[in-house]
Amino acid sequence: MNEDHIIAAILAAGLISQNKDDAIEPKDAVGLYGLCLSELIASNRAPK
C-alpha cells in the first residue's frame, strides 16, 4: 500500500462515520473508498 491508499481509507472512514442515519453495507464502503482513491489520484496528477 502506498500513501494514496492510506489517505483514501482515512477519508472514506471519516465520511462513513459521519453517516449516522443509515447502516453502511460493506459494498458501499468499498465503493466510497474507490471513489476517494480515484479522486485523490486525479487531484495529484499534473494538468496537461
Contact map, one row per residue, 1 for C-alpha under 8 A:
111111000000000000000000000000000000000000000000
111111000000000000000000000000000000000000000000
111111100000000000000000000000000000000000000000
111111110000000000000000000000000000100110000000
111111111000000000000000000000000000100000000000
111111111100000000000000000000000000000000000000
001111111110000000000000000000000000000000000000
000111111111000000000000000000001101100100000000
000011111111100000000000000000001001100000000000
000001111111110000000000000000000000000000000000
000000111111111000000000000000001001000000000000
000000011111111100000000000010011001000000000000
000000001111111110000000000000000000000000000000
000000000111111111000000000000000000000000000000
000000000011111111100000000000000000000000000000
000000000001111111100001000010000000000000000000
000000000000111111110000000000000000000000000000
000000000000011111110000000000000000000000000000
000000000000001111111100000000000000000000000000
000000000000000011111110000000000000000000000000
000000000000000000111110000000000000000000000000
000000000000000000111111000000000000000000000000
000000000000000000011111100000000000000000000000
000000000000000100000111110110000000000000000000
000000000000000000000011111110000000000000000000
000000000000000000000001111111000000000000000000
000000000000000000000000111111100000000000000000
000000000000000000000001111111110000000000000000
000000000001000100000001111111111000000000000000
000000000000000000000000011111111100000000000000
000000000000000000000000001111111110000000000000
000000000001000000000000000111111111000000000000
000000011011000000000000000011111111100000000000
000000010000000000000000000001111111110000000000
000000000000000000000000000000111111111000000000
000000011011000000000000000000011111111100000000
000110011000000000000000000000001111111110000000
000000000000000000000000000000000111111111000000
000000000000000000000000000000000011111111100000
000100010000000000000000000000000001111111110000
000100000000000000000000000000000000111111111000
000000000000000000000000000000000000011111111000
000000000000000000000000000000000000001111111100
000000000000000000000000000000000000000111111100
000000000000000000000000000000000000000011111110
000000000000000000000000000000000000000000111111
000000000000000000000000000000000000000000001111
000000000000000000000000000000000000000000000111
